[in-house]
Amino acid sequence: MVDNKRKTTIEKLIARALKLTGLVECQEDSVVSRTVIDRDTGTVTLFSFGEGQGLSEHAAPFDALVYLLDGEAKITIAGNPIRLKEGEMVIMPANERHALKAITKFKMILTMIRS
């Protein structure tokens, strides 16, 4: 369940024209995230990664789509490195181990479907 403060923040995004890249800022030496949609059926989360930052290898029980809004990243899925650039996407299959690393600072949107 989403707490009231977080729900209010998400509601401020509804029924408004917004530029995705402006909803999360890159911070040097950091990974920043902002939830856009959080439902029982799935989530949409914006991320920004400072150059060289990443997420260590892990698995998720659901398929997830990663779309790069800007920058460049290396996403490794089941040991297979994939280099993504602005405007490109990849689907990370459920239960496959994956990791992300910023080649340059980048922003992405992660859509996870829980069904």
C-alpha positions as CSV (number, residue, x, y, z in Angstrom):
1,M,0.0,0.0,0.0
2,V,1.3,3.5,-0.9
3,D,1.6,5.9,2.1
4,N,-0.5,9.1,2.0
5,K,2.4,11.4,1.3
6,R,3.7,9.3,-1.6
7,K,0.1,9.0,-3.0
8,T,-0.3,12.8,-2.9
9,T,3.0,13.2,-4.8
10,I,1.9,10.7,-7.5
11,E,-1.5,12.4,-7.8
12,K,0.2,15.7,-8.6
13,L,1.4,14.0,-11.9
14,I,-2.0,12.9,-13.0
15,A,-3.8,14.6,-16.0
16,R,-0.9,16.9,-16.7
17,A,1.4,17.3,-19.6
18,L,4.9,16.6,-18.2
19,K,8.4,16.1,-19.6
20,L,9.7,12.8,-18.2
21,T,13.3,13.9,-18.2
22,G,12.4,16.8,-15.9
23,L,10.9,14.7,-13.2
24,V,14.2,13.3,-12.0
25,E,17.6,14.9,-11.9
26,C,21.0,13.3,-12.3
27,Q,23.2,13.6,-9.3
28,E,26.9,12.9,-9.4
29,D,27.9,9.6,-7.7
30,S,24.2,8.7,-7.1
31,V,21.2,6.7,-8.3
32,V,17.9,8.7,-8.0
33,S,14.4,7.2,-8.4
34,R,10.9,8.6,-8.6
35,T,7.8,6.5,-8.7
36,V,5.2,7.7,-11.2
37,I,2.7,4.9,-10.9
38,D,2.5,2.3,-8.1
39,R,-0.3,-0.2,-8.4
40,D,-0.8,-3.9,-7.4
41,T,-0.6,-4.7,-11.2
42,G,2.6,-2.9,-11.8
43,T,4.9,0.1,-11.4
44,V,6.4,2.9,-13.5
45,T,9.6,4.4,-12.0
46,L,12.0,7.0,-13.3
47,F,15.7,6.6,-12.5
48,S,18.7,8.7,-13.1
49,F,22.3,7.4,-12.7
50,G,25.4,9.4,-12.3
51,E,28.3,8.3,-14.6
52,G,29.8,5.0,-13.4
53,Q,26.8,4.3,-11.0
54,G,24.7,1.2,-11.3
55,L,22.6,-1.5,-9.8
56,S,24.2,-4.8,-8.8
57,E,23.1,-8.0,-10.3
58,H,19.7,-9.1,-9.0
59,A,16.5,-10.8,-10.3
60,A,12.8,-9.8,-10.2
61,P,9.8,-12.1,-10.4
62,F,8.2,-10.0,-13.2
63,D,9.0,-8.8,-16.7
64,A,10.3,-5.2,-16.8
65,L,10.8,-2.8,-19.7
66,V,13.7,-0.3,-19.6
67,Y,13.5,2.7,-21.9
68,L,16.5,5.1,-22.0
69,L,15.4,8.8,-22.0
70,D,18.9,10.0,-22.4
71,G,22.6,9.0,-21.9
72,E,24.1,5.6,-22.3
73,A,24.0,2.4,-20.2
74,K,25.1,-1.2,-20.1
75,I,22.5,-3.6,-19.0
76,T,23.6,-7.2,-18.5
77,I,20.8,-9.8,-18.7
78,A,21.7,-13.5,-17.9
79,G,25.4,-12.7,-18.5
80,N,24.7,-11.0,-21.9
81,P,25.8,-7.3,-22.0
82,I,23.5,-4.9,-23.9
83,R,24.5,-1.3,-24.6
84,L,21.6,1.0,-24.7
85,K,21.5,4.6,-25.9
86,E,18.9,7.4,-25.8
87,G,15.6,6.2,-27.3
88,E,16.4,2.5,-27.0
89,M,14.7,-0.1,-24.9
90,V,15.1,-3.6,-23.6
91,I,12.8,-6.1,-21.9
92,M,14.3,-7.8,-18.9
93,P,12.5,-11.2,-18.5
94,A,11.1,-12.3,-15.2
95,N,13.5,-14.3,-12.9
96,E,16.6,-13.6,-15.1
97,R,19.5,-12.0,-13.2
98,H,20.4,-8.5,-14.5
99,A,22.5,-5.5,-13.6
100,L,22.8,-1.9,-14.9
101,K,25.8,0.4,-15.2
102,A,26.0,4.0,-16.4
103,I,28.4,4.4,-19.3
104,T,27.5,8.1,-19.2
105,K,25.0,9.7,-16.9
106,F,21.6,8.6,-18.0
107,K,17.9,8.6,-17.2
108,M,15.5,5.7,-17.8
109,I,11.9,4.7,-17.2
110,L,11.3,1.3,-15.8
111,T,7.9,-0.3,-16.3
112,M,7.2,-3.5,-14.4
113,I,4.1,-5.6,-15.0
114,R,3.1,-7.8,-12.1
115,S,0.8,-10.3,-13.9
